[in-house]
């Protein structure tokens, strides 16, 4: 599911997950409970309460998984120059990002075909 909102709405206010899914989130979502059954939110150190060794290991494991998922966003932002939205409505921004996703998938298809050839 793809949803486009205004920039004034924080990501933690939108939860697109279904029951039974696992959510991997960074420290910005610390303290917000998701609807997903498995919560893999990174822990954040609070003043006077540094992270324990166990929490640091957990954050490192979550970071490994999140880094794999972050690649499409980096490619869309840098290769397709879709980091800034210069359209006037949410509907136009939505269409722009749908096409950016299509373009990324086509680029991935070409990459996979080159690797298998």
N, C-alpha and C positions, 0 to 999 in steps of 0.2 A: 504494500500500500504506500502511496506517495501522497504527502500532504504539503502544501505550500502555505506559509503564514507570513505575517509581517515580521520585520526584524525586532519590533518591540515586545514580541511574545517570546519568553524564555523557553528553551528546549525542554526544561523539566516540567512545563505545564502541559506538554503533549505526550501522551503515552499510546503508541500504536501497537504495542505488544499484546499478544493473546496469551491465555492460560497455557501453561506447559512449555513456554519458550524460555530461553536463557538470555538475559540482558547483560552486556558488557559495557560499562559506563566509566567515564573518567571521574576525577575528584570533584568536578563542578556539580555533580548530582548527589553528592554526599548528603544524607539526611532526608532524601526524597524516596519514598517507597514506590517501586514499580508494580504493575499488575502481573508481571512475569513470575513464574514459579521459582526460577533460579536467579538470584540477584548476585551479579558479579560486578559490583560497584567498587572502585578503588577507594582505599581508606585515605583519609587526609589527616595530617598532623595538626593539632590544635595547640595554641600557645600554652606552654607549660606541660604538654602531653605529647612527646615525640612518638613516632611510630615504633612499635616493637619489631623485633626481627621477623616474627611470624607474619605481621602485616606487610612488611617490606617484601617478603617472599611472595605473598599473595598478590601484591601490586605488580611485581615483576612478571608473574604468570599471566595475569590479566593483560598486561601491556603487550606480551608476545602475541596473544590472540588479536587484540585490538589493532596492532600494527599491520596485520594482514588485511583487515577490513578497511583500513584507512587509505590504502593505495588507490582505489577508484576515485576517491575524493581529491587526492593530490593530483592525479592525472587530469581530471575534469577541471580543476582549478588552474593548473599550469599550462597544459597542452591546449586545452580548449578555451582558455582565458575566461572562465565562467566564475571567477572569484568575486566579481562585483556585478550586482544586478542593476542594469541601467534601463529598465523598463518601468512603466508607470503603474501597472496594476498587478495584483497577485495572480490573476489568470494568465497574464503574459509571462510572468516569472515562472509559473508552473509549466507552461509550454516550453519555455527555454530550457528548463532543467530536465524535462522529459526527453527532449532532443539531445541534450548533453549525455544523458544515460544511454540512449541509442548509439550515439557516436562512440562512447567508451566501449560498449559491447562489440561494435564492429571492429574497433582497434584491437580489442582482445582476440577476436576471431582471427584477424590477420596475424597477430603474434603467435597464436597457437598453431596456425597452419604453417608458418615459417619454421617453427621449432620441430614439427613433425616431419617436414620435408627433408 
